[in-house]
Amino acid sequence: MKSYRKELWFEAKNRRELINITRQVQLCVAESGIHEGLVLVVYMPKIVGKKYL
């Protein structure tokens, strides 16, 4: 079984924001060379001591 792992980092301009990552995920799948299977995308929230005004 093949596997592929890649971390992608995104910066939000606002406290709450939707970011379309479809294209980046498609590029990762193409880069992996894997032609069939499942893609798991995990969101890992980063907790920072920054206040949004």
mmCIF entry with sequence, helices, sheets and N, C-alpha, C, O atoms, coordinates in Angstrom:
data_MODEL
# 
_entry.id   MODEL 
# 
_entity.id                         1 
_entity.type                       polymer 
_entity.pdbx_number_of_molecules   1 
# 
_entity_poly.entity_id                      1 
_entity_poly.type                           'polypeptide(L)' 
_entity_poly.nstd_linkage                   no 
_entity_poly.nstd_monomer                   no 
_entity_poly.pdbx_seq_one_letter_code       MKSYRKELWFEAKNRRELINITRQVQLCVAESGIHEGLVLVVYMPKIVGKKYL 
_entity_poly.pdbx_seq_one_letter_code_can   MKSYRKELWFEAKNRRELINITRQVQLCVAESGIHEGLVLVVYMPKIVGKKYL 
_entity_poly.pdbx_strand_id                 A 
# 
loop_
_entity_poly_seq.entity_id 
_entity_poly_seq.num 
_entity_poly_seq.mon_id 
_entity_poly_seq.hetero 
1 1  MET n 
1 2  LYS n 
1 3  SER n 
1 4  TYR n 
1 5  ARG n 
1 6  LYS n 
1 7  GLU n 
1 8  LEU n 
1 9  TRP n 
1 10 PHE n 
1 11 GLU n 
1 12 ALA n 
1 13 LYS n 
1 14 ASN n 
1 15 ARG n 
1 16 ARG n 
1 17 GLU n 
1 18 LEU n 
1 19 ILE n 
1 20 ASN n 
1 21 ILE n 
1 22 THR n 
1 23 ARG n 
1 24 GLN n 
1 25 VAL n 
1 26 GLN n 
1 27 LEU n 
1 28 CYS n 
1 29 VAL n 
1 30 ALA n 
1 31 GLU n 
1 32 SER n 
1 33 GLY n 
1 34 ILE n 
1 35 HIS n 
1 36 GLU n 
1 37 GLY n 
1 38 LEU n 
1 39 VAL n 
1 40 LEU n 
1 41 VAL n 
1 42 VAL n 
1 43 TYR n 
1 44 MET n 
1 45 PRO n 
1 46 LYS n 
1 47 ILE n 
1 48 VAL n 
1 49 GLY n 
1 50 LYS n 
1 51 LYS n 
1 52 TYR n 
1 53 LEU n 
# 
_struct_asym.id          A 
_struct_asym.entity_id   1 
# 
_struct_conf.conf_type_id            HELX_P 
_struct_conf.id                      HELX_P1 
_struct_conf.pdbx_PDB_helix_id       AA1 
_struct_conf.beg_label_comp_id       THR 
_struct_conf.beg_label_asym_id       A 
_struct_conf.beg_label_seq_id        22 
_struct_conf.pdbx_beg_PDB_ins_code   ? 
_struct_conf.end_label_comp_id       SER 
_struct_conf.end_label_asym_id       A 
_struct_conf.end_label_seq_id        32 
_struct_conf.pdbx_end_PDB_ins_code   ? 
_struct_conf.beg_auth_comp_id        THR 
_struct_conf.beg_auth_asym_id        A 
_struct_conf.beg_auth_seq_id         22 
_struct_conf.end_auth_comp_id        SER 
_struct_conf.end_auth_asym_id        A 
_struct_conf.end_auth_seq_id         32 
_struct_conf.pdbx_PDB_helix_class    1 
_struct_conf.details                 ? 
_struct_conf.pdbx_PDB_helix_length   11 
# 
_struct_conf_type.id          HELX_P 
_struct_conf_type.criteria    ? 
_struct_conf_type.reference   ? 
# 
loop_
_atom_site.group_PDB 
_atom_site.id 
_atom_site.type_symbol 
_atom_site.label_atom_id 
_atom_site.label_alt_id 
_atom_site.label_comp_id 
_atom_site.label_asym_id 
_atom_site.label_entity_id 
_atom_site.label_seq_id 
_atom_site.pdbx_PDB_ins_code 
_atom_site.Cartn_x 
_atom_site.Cartn_y 
_atom_site.Cartn_z 
_atom_site.occupancy 
_atom_site.B_iso_or_equiv 
_atom_site.pdbx_formal_charge 
_atom_site.auth_seq_id 
_atom_site.auth_comp_id 
_atom_site.auth_asym_id 
_atom_site.auth_atom_id 
_atom_site.pdbx_PDB_model_num 
ATOM 1   N N  . MET A 1 1  ? 0.847   -1.178 0.000  1.00 0.00 ? 1  MET A N  1 
ATOM 2   C CA . MET A 1 1  ? 0.000   0.000  0.000  1.00 0.00 ? 1  MET A CA 1 
ATOM 3   C C  . MET A 1 1  ? 0.892   1.240  0.000  1.00 0.00 ? 1  MET A C  1 
ATOM 4   O O  . MET A 1 1  ? 1.812   1.357  0.809  1.00 0.00 ? 1  MET A O  1 
ATOM 5   N N  . LYS A 1 2  ? 0.611   2.148  -0.904 1.00 0.00 ? 2  LYS A N  1 
ATOM 6   C CA . LYS A 1 2  ? 1.355   3.404  -0.968 1.00 0.00 ? 2  LYS A CA 1 
ATOM 7   C C  . LYS A 1 2  ? 0.712   4.433  -0.057 1.00 0.00 ? 2  LYS A C  1 
ATOM 8   O O  . LYS A 1 2  ? -0.493  4.398  0.192  1.00 0.00 ? 2  LYS A O  1 
ATOM 9   N N  . SER A 1 3  ? 1.524   5.341  0.430  1.00 0.00 ? 3  SER A N  1 
ATOM 10  C CA . SER A 1 3  ? 0.985   6.474  1.188  1.00 0.00 ? 3  SER A CA 1 
ATOM 11  C C  . SER A 1 3  ? 1.809   7.713  0.842  1.00 0.00 ? 3  SER A C  1 
ATOM 12  O O  . SER A 1 3  ? 2.942   7.610  0.373  1.00 0.00 ? 3  SER A O  1 
ATOM 13  N N  . TYR A 1 4  ? 1.235   8.856  1.074  1.00 0.00 ? 4  TYR A N  1 
ATOM 14  C CA . TYR A 1 4  ? 1.882   10.131 0.765  1.00 0.00 ? 4  TYR A CA 1 
ATOM 15  C C  . TYR A 1 4  ? 1.428   11.138 1.812  1.00 0.00 ? 4  TYR A C  1 
ATOM 16  O O  . TYR A 1 4  ? 0.252   11.182 2.173  1.00 0.00 ? 4  TYR A O  1 
ATOM 17  N N  . ARG A 1 5  ? 2.358   11.938 2.291  1.00 0.00 ? 5  ARG A N  1 
ATOM 18  C CA . ARG A 1 5  ? 2.013   12.932 3.324  1.00 0.00 ? 5  ARG A CA 1 
ATOM 19  C C  . ARG A 1 5  ? 2.643   14.264 2.960  1.00 0.00 ? 5  ARG A C  1 
ATOM 20  O O  . ARG A 1 5  ? 3.809   14.331 2.569  1.00 0.00 ? 5  ARG A O  1 
ATOM 21  N N  . LYS A 1 6  ? 1.862   15.313 3.093  1.00 0.00 ? 6  LYS A N  1 
ATOM 22  C CA . LYS A 1 6  ? 2.369   16.653 2.835  1.00 0.00 ? 6  LYS A CA 1 
ATOM 23  C C  . LYS A 1 6  ? 1.618   17.639 3.722  1.00 0.00 ? 6  LYS A C  1 
ATOM 24  O O  . LYS A 1 6  ? 0.401   17.549 3.881  1.00 0.00 ? 6  LYS A O  1 
ATOM 25  N N  . GLU A 1 7  ? 2.353   18.568 4.288  1.00 0.00 ? 7  GLU A N  1 
ATOM 26  C CA . GLU A 1 7  ? 1.727   19.604 5.110  1.00 0.00 ? 7  GLU A CA 1 
ATOM 27  C C  . GLU A 1 7  ? 1.559   20.867 4.287  1.00 0.00 ? 7  GLU A C  1 
ATOM 28  O O  . GLU A 1 7  ? 2.481   21.310 3.602  1.00 0.00 ? 7  GLU A O  1 
ATOM 29  N N  . LEU A 1 8  ? 0.376   21.435 4.365  1.00 0.00 ? 8  LEU A N  1 
ATOM 30  C CA . LEU A 1 8  ? 0.083   22.708 3.701  1.00 0.00 ? 8  LEU A CA 1 
ATOM 31  C C  . LEU A 1 8  ? -0.245  23.727 4.780  1.00 0.00 ? 8  LEU A C  1 
ATOM 32  O O  . LEU A 1 8  ? -0.953  23.412 5.737  1.00 0.00 ? 8  LEU A O  1 
ATOM 33  N N  . TRP A 1 9  ? 0.253   24.923 4.638  1.00 0.00 ? 9  TRP A N  1 
ATOM 34  C CA . TRP A 1 9  ? -0.001  25.988 5.609  1.00 0.00 ? 9  TRP A CA 1 
ATOM 35  C C  . TRP A 1 9  ? -0.752  27.116 4.920  1.00 0.00 ? 9  TRP A C  1 
ATOM 36  O O  . TRP A 1 9  ? -0.422  27.511 3.802  1.00 0.00 ? 9  TRP A O  1 
ATOM 37  N N  . PHE A 1 10 ? -1.765  27.627 5.604  1.00 0.00 ? 10 PHE A N  1 
ATOM 38  C CA . PHE A 1 10 ? -2.567  28.728 5.078  1.00 0.00 ? 10 PHE A CA 1 
ATOM 39  C C  . PHE A 1 10 ? -2.696  29.801 6.154  1.00 0.00 ? 10 PHE A C  1 
ATOM 40  O O  . PHE A 1 10 ? -2.772  29.497 7.344  1.00 0.00 ? 10 PHE A O  1 
ATOM 41  N N  . GLU A 1 11 ? -2.718  31.035 5.728  1.00 0.00 ? 11 GLU A N  1 
ATOM 42  C CA . GLU A 1 11 ? -2.923  32.139 6.655  1.00 0.00 ? 11 GLU A CA 1 
ATOM 43  C C  . GLU A 1 11 ? -4.256  32.810 6.366  1.00 0.00 ? 11 GLU A C  1 
ATOM 44  O O  . GLU A 1 11 ? -4.542  33.197 5.233  1.00 0.00 ? 11 GLU A O  1 
ATOM 45  N N  . ALA A 1 12 ? -5.054  32.938 7.393  1.00 0.00 ? 12 ALA A N  1 
ATOM 46  C CA . ALA A 1 12 ? -6.347  33.621 7.264  1.00 0.00 ? 12 ALA A CA 1 
ATOM 47  C C  . ALA A 1 12 ? -6.159  35.103 7.570  1.00 0.00 ? 12 ALA A C  1 
ATOM 48  O O  . ALA A 1 12 ? -5.416  35.480 8.476  1.00 0.00 ? 12 ALA A O  1 
ATOM 49  N N  . LYS A 1 13 ? -6.839  35.920 6.804  1.00 0.00 ? 13 LYS A N  1 
ATOM 50  C CA . LYS A 1 13 ? -6.749  37.362 7.016  1.00 0.00 ? 13 LYS A CA 1 
ATOM 51  C C  . LYS A 1 13 ? -7.658  37.820 8.159  1.00 0.00 ? 13 LYS A C  1 
ATOM 52  O O  . LYS A 1 13 ? -7.401  38.834 8.809  1.00 0.00 ? 13 LYS A O  1 
ATOM 53  N N  . ASN A 1 14 ? -8.711  37.059 8.386  1.00 0.00 ? 14 ASN A N  1 
ATOM 54  C CA . ASN A 1 14 ? -9.677  37.382 9.434  1.00 0.00 ? 14 ASN A CA 1 
ATOM 55  C C  . ASN A 1 14 ? -9.769  36.231 10.422 1.00 0.00 ? 14 ASN A C  1 
ATOM 56  O O  . ASN A 1 14 ? -9.264  35.137 10.171 1.00 0.00 ? 14 ASN A O  1 
ATOM 57  N N  . ARG A 1 15 ? -10.419 36.492 11.542 1.00 0.00 ? 15 ARG A N  1 
ATOM 58  C CA . ARG A 1 15 ? -10.567 35.454 12.566 1.00 0.00 ? 15 ARG A CA 1 
ATOM 59  C C  . ARG A 1 15 ? -11.337 34.253 12.035 1.00 0.00 ? 15 ARG A C  1 
ATOM 60  O O  . ARG A 1 15 ? -10.965 33.107 12.285 1.00 0.00 ? 15 ARG A O  1 
ATOM 61  N N  . ARG A 1 16 ? -12.398 34.517 11.310 1.00 0.00 ? 16 ARG A N  1 
ATOM 62  C CA . ARG A 1 16 ? -13.184 33.451 10.688 1.00 0.00 ? 16 ARG A CA 1 
ATOM 63  C C  . ARG A 1 16 ? -13.137 33.653 9.186  1.00 0.00 ? 16 ARG A C  1 
ATOM 64  O O  . ARG A 1 16 ? -13.490 34.714 8.671  1.00 0.00 ? 16 ARG A O  1 
ATOM 65  N N  . GLU A 1 17 ? -12.698 32.618 8.499  1.00 0.00 ? 17 GLU A N  1 
ATOM 66  C CA . GLU A 1 17 ? -12.564 32.746 7.054  1.00 0.00 ? 17 GLU A CA 1 
ATOM 67  C C  . GLU A 1 17 ? -12.612 31.359 6.417  1.00 0.00 ? 17 GLU A C  1 
ATOM 68  O O  . GLU A 1 17 ? -12.040 30.406 6.947  1.00 0.00 ? 17 GLU A O  1 
ATOM 69  N N  . LEU A 1 18 ? -13.288 31.253 5.295  1.00 0.00 ? 18 LEU A N  1 
ATOM 70  C CA . LEU A 1 18 ? -13.297 30.012 4.526  1.00 0.00 ? 18 LEU A CA 1 
ATOM 71  C C  . LEU A 1 18 ? -12.216 30.116 3.458  1.00 0.00 ? 18 LEU A C  1 
ATOM 72  O O  . LEU A 1 18 ? -12.164 31.091 2.708  1.00 0.00 ? 18 LEU A O  1 
ATOM 73  N N  . ILE A 1 19 ? -11.362 29.115 3.396  1.00 0.00 ? 19 ILE A N  1 
ATOM 74  C CA . ILE A 1 19 ? -10.298 29.101 2.402  1.00 0.00 ? 19 ILE A CA 1 
ATOM 75  C C  . ILE A 1 19 ? -10.492 27.862 1.536  1.00 0.00 ? 19 ILE A C  1 
ATOM 76  O O  . ILE A 1 19 ? -10.510 26.740 2.041  1.00 0.00 ? 19 ILE A O  1 
ATOM 77  N N  . ASN A 1 20 ? -10.634 28.067 0.246  1.00 0.00 ? 20 ASN A N  1 
ATOM 78  C CA . ASN A 1 20 ? -10.816 26.956 -0.686 1.00 0.00 ? 20 ASN A CA 1 
ATOM 79  C C  . ASN A 1 20 ? -9.444  26.342 -0.971 1.00 0.00 ? 20 ASN A C  1 
ATOM 80  O O  . ASN A 1 20 ? -8.591  26.973 -1.595 1.00 0.00 ? 20 ASN A O  1 
ATOM 81  N N  . ILE A 1 21 ? -9.242  25.110 -0.509 1.00 0.00 ? 21 ILE A N  1 
ATOM 82  C CA . ILE A 1 21 ? -7.956  24.434 -0.681 1.00 0.00 ? 21 ILE A CA 1 
ATOM 83  C C  . ILE A 1 21 ? -8.035  23.320 -1.726 1.00 0.00 ? 21 ILE A C  1 
ATOM 84  O O  . ILE A 1 21 ? -7.122  22.500 -1.825 1.00 0.00 ? 21 ILE A O  1 
ATOM 85  N N  . THR A 1 22 ? -9.113  23.287 -2.499 1.00 0.00 ? 22 THR A N  1 
ATOM 86  C CA . THR A 1 22 ? -9.328  22.223 -3.478 1.00 0.00 ? 22 THR A CA 1 
ATOM 87  C C  . THR A 1 22 ? -8.155  22.097 -4.442 1.00 0.00 ? 22 THR A C  1 
ATOM 88  O O  . THR A 1 22 ? -7.650  20.997 -4.662 1.00 0.00 ? 22 THR A O  1 
ATOM 89  N N  . ARG A 1 23 ? -7.722  23.204 -5.014 1.00 0.00 ? 23 ARG A N  1 
ATOM 90  C CA . ARG A 1 23 ? -6.638  23.166 -6.014 1.00 0.00 ? 23 ARG A CA 1 
ATOM 91  C C  . ARG A 1 23 ? -5.337  22.640 -5.398 1.00 0.00 ? 23 ARG A C  1 
ATOM 92  O O  . ARG A 1 23 ? -4.634  21.843 -6.018 1.00 0.00 ? 23 ARG A O  1 
ATOM 93  N N  . GLN A 1 24 ? -5.020  23.084 -4.187 1.00 0.00 ? 24 GLN A N  1 
ATOM 94  C CA . GLN A 1 24 ? -3.791  22.626 -3.538 1.00 0.00 ? 24 GLN A CA 1 
ATOM 95  C C  . GLN A 1 24 ? -3.841  21.117 -3.254 1.00 0.00 ? 24 GLN A C  1 
ATOM 96  O O  . GLN A 1 24 ? -2.835  20.421 -3.398 1.00 0.00 ? 24 GLN A O  1 
ATOM 97  N N  . VAL A 1 25 ? -5.020  20.617 -2.850 1.00 0.00 ? 25 VAL A N  1 
ATOM 98  C CA . VAL A 1 25 ? -5.176  19.179 -2.591 1.00 0.00 ? 25 VAL A CA 1 
ATOM 99  C C  . VAL A 1 25 ? -5.055  18.396 -3.898 1.00 0.00 ? 25 VAL A C  1 
ATOM 100 O O  . VAL A 1 25 ? -4.432  17.334 -3.926 1.00 0.00 ? 25 VAL A O  1 
ATOM 101 N N  . GLN A 1 26 ? -5.642  18.907 -4.972 1.00 0.00 ? 26 GLN A N  1 
ATOM 102 C CA . GLN A 1 26 ? -5.524  18.254 -6.280 1.00 0.00 ? 26 GLN A CA 1 
ATOM 103 C C  . GLN A 1 26 ? -4.062  18.171 -6.716 1.00 0.00 ? 26 GLN A C  1 
ATOM 104 O O  . GLN A 1 26 ? -3.633  17.149 -7.251 1.00 0.00 ? 26 GLN A O  1 
ATOM 105 N N  . LEU A 1 27 ? -3.302  19.229 -6.494 1.00 0.00 ? 27 LEU A N  1 
ATOM 106 C CA . LEU A 1 27 ? -1.889  19.232 -6.854 1.00 0.00 ? 27 LEU A CA 1 
ATOM 107 C C  . LEU A 1 27 ? -1.103  18.203 -6.026 1.00 0.00 ? 27 LEU A C  1 
ATOM 108 O O  . LEU A 1 27 ? -0.208  17.538 -6.549 1.00 0.00 ? 27 LEU A O  1 
ATOM 109 N N  . CYS A 1 28 ? -1.433  18.076 -4.757 1.00 0.00 ? 28 CYS A N  1 
ATOM 110 C CA . CYS A 1 28 ? -0.778  17.086 -3.896 1.00 0.00 ? 28 CYS A CA 1 
ATOM 111 C C  . CYS A 1 28 ? -1.066  15.668 -4.371 1.00 0.00 ? 28 CYS A C  1 
ATOM 112 O O  . CYS A 1 28 ? -0.172  14.822 -4.387 1.00 0.00 ? 28 CYS A O  1 
ATOM 113 N N  . VAL A 1 29 ? -2.308  15.409 -4.756 1.00 0.00 ? 29 VAL A N  1 
ATOM 114 C CA . VAL A 1 29 ? -2.685  14.078 -5.245 1.00 0.00 ? 29 VAL A CA 1 
ATOM 115 C C  . VAL A 1 29 ? -1.925  13.769 -6.531 1.00 0.00 ? 29 VAL A C  1 
ATOM 116 O O  . VAL A 1 29 ? -1.413  12.661 -6.696 1.00 0.00 ? 29 VAL A O  1 
ATOM 117 N N  . ALA A 1 30 ? -1.846  14.735 -7.440 1.00 0.00 ? 30 ALA A N  1 
ATOM 118 C CA . ALA A 1 30 ? -1.102  14.535 -8.689 1.00 0.00 ? 30 ALA A CA 1 
ATOM 119 C C  . ALA A 1 30 ? 0.387   14.306 -8.400 1.00 0.00 ? 30 ALA A C  1 
ATOM 120 O O  . ALA A 1 30 ? 1.023   13.455 -9.022 1.00 0.00 ? 30 ALA A O  1 
ATOM 121 N N  . GLU A 1 31 ? 0.922   15.060 -7.468 1.00 0.00 ? 31 GLU A N  1 
ATOM 122 C CA . GLU A 1 31 ? 2.330   14.957 -7.076 1.00 0.00 ? 31 GLU A CA 1 
ATOM 123 C C  . GLU A 1 31 ? 2.657   13.590 -6.464 1.00 0.00 ? 31 GLU A C  1 
ATOM 124 O O  . GLU A 1 31 ? 3.774   13.093 -6.606 1.00 0.00 ? 31 GLU A O  1 
ATOM 125 N N  . SER A 1 32 ? 1.687   12.996 -5.791 1.00 0.00 ? 32 SER A N  1 
ATOM 126 C CA . SER A 1 32 ? 1.912   11.724 -5.100 1.00 0.00 ? 32 SER A CA 1 
ATOM 127 C C  . SER A 1 32 ? 2.096   10.557 -6.058 1.00 0.00 ? 32 SER A C  1 
ATOM 128 O O  . SER A 1 32 ? 2.777   9.585  -5.733 1.00 0.00 ? 32 SER A O  1 
ATOM 129 N N  . GLY A 1 33 ? 1.489   10.651 -7.243 1.00 0.00 ? 33 GLY A N  1 
ATOM 130 C CA . GLY A 1 33 ? 1.567   9.548  -8.197 1.00 0.00 ? 33 GLY A CA 1 
ATOM 131 C C  . GLY A 1 33 ? 0.601   8.417  -7.896 1.00 0.00 ? 33 GLY A C  1 
ATOM 132 O O  . GLY A 1 33 ? 0.607   7.398  -8.587 1.00 0.00 ? 33 GLY A O  1 
ATOM 133 N N  . ILE A 1 34 ? -0.223  8.580  -6.883 1.00 0.00 ? 34 ILE A N  1 
ATOM 134 C CA . ILE A 1 34 ? -1.225  7.570  -6.518 1.00 0.00 ? 34 ILE A CA 1 
ATOM 135 C C  . ILE A 1 34 ? -2.486  7.835  -7.334 1.00 0.00 ? 34 ILE A C  1 
ATOM 136 O O  . ILE A 1 34 ? -2.979  8.962  -7.383 1.00 0.00 ? 34 ILE A O  1 
ATOM 137 N N  . HIS A 1 35 ? -3.007  6.782  -7.978 1.00 0.00 ? 35 HIS A N  1 
ATOM 138 C CA . HIS A 1 35 ? -4.123  6.967  -8.911 1.00 0.00 ? 35 HIS A CA 1 
ATOM 139 C C  . HIS A 1 35 ? -5.491  6.621  -8.337 1.00 0.00 ? 35 HIS A C  1 
ATOM 140 O O  . HIS A 1 35 ? -6.510  7.051  -8.877 1.00 0.00 ? 35 HIS A O  1 
ATOM 141 N N  . GLU A 1 36 ? -5.530  5.860  -7.261 1.00 0.00 ? 36 GLU A N  1 
ATOM 142 C CA . GLU A 1 36 ? -6.830  5.561  -6.657 1.00 0.00 ? 36 GLU A CA 1 
ATOM 143 C C  . GLU A 1 36 ? -6.665  5.380  -5.157 1.00 0.00 ? 36 GLU A C  1 
ATOM 144 O O  . GLU A 1 36 ? -5.608  4.981  -4.668 1.00 0.00 ? 36 GLU A O  1 
ATOM 145 N N  . GLY A 1 37 ? -7.734  5.683  -4.448 1.00 0.00 ? 37 GLY A N  1 
ATOM 146 C CA . GLY A 1 37 ? -7.703  5.566  -2.993 1.00 0.00 ? 37 GLY A CA 1 
ATOM 147 C C  . GLY A 1 37 ? -8.444  6.722  -2.348 1.00 0.00 ? 37 GLY A C  1 
ATOM 148 O O  . GLY A 1 37 ? -9.310  7.343  -2.965 1.00 0.00 ? 37 GLY A O  1 
ATOM 149 N N  . LEU A 1 38 ? -8.102  7.002  -1.119 1.00 0.00 ? 38 LEU A N  1 
ATOM 150 C CA . LEU A 1 38 ? -8.759  8.041  -0.338 1.00 0.00 ? 38 LEU A CA 1 
ATOM 151 C C  . LEU A 1 38 ? -7.787  9.160  -0.005 1.00 0.00 ? 38 LEU A C  1 
ATOM 152 O O  . LEU A 1 38 ? -6.579  8.944  0.094  1.00 0.00 ? 38 LEU A O  1 
ATOM 153 N N  . VAL A 1 39 ? -8.328  10.353 0.164  1.00 0.00 ? 39 VAL A N  1 
ATOM 154 C CA . VAL A 1 39 ? -7.541  11.499 0.613  1.00 0.00 ? 39 VAL A CA 1 
ATOM 155 C C  . VAL A 1 39 ? -8.086  11.923 1.970  1.00 0.00 ? 39 VAL A C  1 
ATOM 156 O O  . VAL A 1 39 ? -9.289  12.127 2.131  1.00 0.00 ? 39 VAL A O  1 
ATOM 157 N N  . LEU A 1 40 ? -7.199  12.051 2.933  1.00 0.00 ? 40 LEU A N  1 
ATOM 158 C CA . LEU A 1 40 ? -7.592  12.507 4.262  1.00 0.00 ? 40 LEU A CA 1 
ATOM 159 C C  . LEU A 1 40 ? -6.993  13.889 4.485  1.00 0.00 ? 40 LEU A C  1 
ATOM 160 O O  . LEU A 1 40 ? -5.775  14.062 4.456  1.00 0.00 ? 40 LEU A O  1 
ATOM 161 N N  . VAL A 1 41 ? -7.856  14.864 4.706  1.00 0.00 ? 41 VAL A N  1 
ATOM 162 C CA . VAL A 1 41 ? -7.416  16.227 4.992  1.00 0.00 ? 41 VAL A CA 1 
ATOM 163 C C  . VAL A 1 41 ? -7.766  16.510 6.446  1.00 0.00 ? 41 VAL A C  1 
ATOM 164 O O  . VAL A 1 41 ? -8.925  16.409 6.847  1.00 0.00 ? 41 VAL A O  1 
ATOM 165 N N  . VAL A 1 42 ? -6.754  16.866 7.230  1.00 0.00 ? 42 VAL A N  1 
ATOM 166 C CA . VAL A 1 42 ? -6.951  17.103 8.655  1.00 0.00 ? 42 VAL A CA 1 
ATOM 167 C C  . VAL A 1 42 ? -6.642  18.550 8.967  1.00 0.00 ? 42 VAL A C  1 
ATOM 168 O O  . VAL A 1 42 ? -5.604  19.074 8.563  1.00 0.00 ? 42 VAL A O  1 
ATOM 169 N N  . TYR A 1 43 ? -7.542  19.192 9.684  1.00 0.00 ? 43 TYR A N  1 
ATOM 170 C CA . TYR A 1 43 ? -7.345  20.568 10.128 1.00 0.00 ? 43 TYR A CA 1 
ATOM 171 C C  . TYR A 1 43 ? -6.790  20.530 11.546 1.00 0.00 ? 43 TYR A C  1 
ATOM 172 O O  . TYR A 1 43 ? -7.407  19.969 12.451 1.00 0.00 ? 43 TYR A O  1 
ATOM 173 N N  . MET A 1 44 ? -5.634  21.125 11.725 1.00 0.00 ? 44 MET A N  1 
ATOM 174 C CA . MET A 1 44 ? -5.010  21.173 13.048 1.00 0.00 ? 44 MET A CA 1 
ATOM 175 C C  . MET A 1 44 ? -4.987  22.639 13.495 1.00 0.00 ? 44 MET A C  1 
ATOM 176 O O  . MET A 1 44 ? -4.124  23.400 13.057 1.00 0.00 ? 44 MET A O  1 
ATOM 177 N N  . PRO A 1 45 ? -5.907  23.039 14.348 1.00 0.00 ? 45 PRO A N  1 
ATOM 178 C CA . PRO A 1 45 ? -5.959  24.445 14.745 1.00 0.00 ? 45 PRO A CA 1 
ATOM 179 C C  . PRO A 1 45 ? -4.703  24.857 15.503 1.00 0.00 ? 45 PRO A C  1 
ATOM 180 O O  . PRO A 1 45 ? -4.168  24.103 16.316 1.00 0.00 ? 45 PRO A O  1 
ATOM 181 N N  . LYS A 1 46 ? -4.261  26.045 15.220 1.00 0.00 ? 46 LYS A N  1 
ATOM 182 C CA . LYS A 1 46 ? -3.090  26.596 15.898 1.00 0.00 ? 46 LYS A CA 1 
ATOM 183 C C  . LYS A 1 46 ? -3.590  27.600 16.930 1.00 0.00 ? 46 LYS A C  1 
ATOM 184 O O  . LYS A 1 46 ? -4.289  28.555 16.590 1.00 0.00 ? 46 LYS A O  1 
ATOM 185 N N  . ILE A 1 47 ? -3.240  27.385 18.151 1.00 0.00 ? 47 ILE A N  1 
ATOM 186 C CA . ILE A 1 47 ? -3.673  28.280 19.222 1.00 0.00 ? 47 ILE A CA 1 
ATOM 187 C C  . ILE A 1 47 ? -2.567  29.296 19.453 1.00 0.00 ? 47 ILE A C  1 
ATOM 188 O O  . ILE A 1 47 ? -1.427  28.935 19.743 1.00 0.00 ? 47 ILE A O  1 
ATOM 189 N N  . VAL A 1 48 ? -2.914  30.556 19.323 1.00 0.00 ? 48 VAL A N  1 
ATOM 190 C CA . VAL A 1 48 ? -1.926  31.609 19.516 1.00 0.00 ? 48 VAL A CA 1 
ATOM 191 C C  . VAL A 1 48 ? -2.454  32.629 20.514 1.00 0.00 ? 48 VAL A C  1 
ATOM 192 O O  . VAL A 1 48 ? -3.659  32.720 20.747 1.00 0.00 ? 48 VAL A O  1 
ATOM 193 N N  . GLY A 1 49 ? -1.574  33.365 21.080 1.00 0.00 ? 49 GLY A N  1 
ATOM 194 C CA . GLY A 1 49 ? -1.977  34.389 22.038 1.00 0.00 ? 49 GLY A CA 1 
ATOM 195 C C  . GLY A 1 49 ? -2.200  35.728 21.372 1.00 0.00 ? 49 GLY A C  1 
ATOM 196 O O  . GLY A 1 49 ? -1.739  36.756 21.867 1.00 0.00 ? 49 GLY A O  1 
ATOM 197 N N  . LYS A 1 50 ? -2.899  35.725 20.258 1.00 0.00 ? 50 LYS A N  1 
ATOM 198 C CA . LYS A 1 50 ? -3.151  36.959 19.504 1.00 0.00 ? 50 LYS A CA 1 
ATOM 199 C C  . LYS A 1 50 ? -4.625  37.320 19.627 1.00 0.00 ? 50 LYS A C  1 
ATOM 200 O O  . LYS A 1 50 ? -5.494  36.467 19.445 1.00 0.00 ? 50 LYS A O  1 
ATOM 201 N N  . LYS A 1 51 ? -4.899  38.546 19.927 1.00 0.00 ? 51 LYS A N  1 
ATOM 202 C CA . LYS A 1 51 ? -6.286  39.004 20.032 1.00 0.00 ? 51 LYS A CA 1 
ATOM 203 C C  . LYS A 1 51 ? -6.702  39.636 18.719 1.00 0.00 ? 51 LYS A C  1 
ATOM 204 O O  . LYS A 1 51 ? -5.950  40.402 18.116 1.00 0.00 ? 51 LYS A O  1 
ATOM 205 N N  . TYR A 1 52 ? -7.894  39.310 18.287 1.00 0.00 ? 52 TYR A N  1 
ATOM 206 C CA . TYR A 1 52 ? -8.463  39.933 17.093 1.00 0.00 ? 52 TYR A CA 1 
ATOM 207 C C  . TYR A 1 52 ? -9.401  41.030 17.545 1.00 0.00 ? 52 TYR A C  1 
ATOM 208 O O  . TYR A 1 52 ? -10.283 40.798 18.372 1.00 0.00 ? 52 TYR A O  1 
ATOM 209 N N  . LEU A 1 53 ? -9.221  42.192 17.020 1.00 0.00 ? 53 LEU A N  1 
ATOM 210 C CA . LEU A 1 53 ? -10.074 43.328 17.398 1.00 0.00 ? 53 LEU A CA 1 
ATOM 211 C C  . LEU A 1 53 ? -11.146 43.557 16.369 1.00 0.00 ? 53 LEU A C  1 
ATOM 212 O O  . LEU A 1 53 ? -11.958 44.470 16.517 1.00 0.00 ? 53 LEU A O  1 
# 
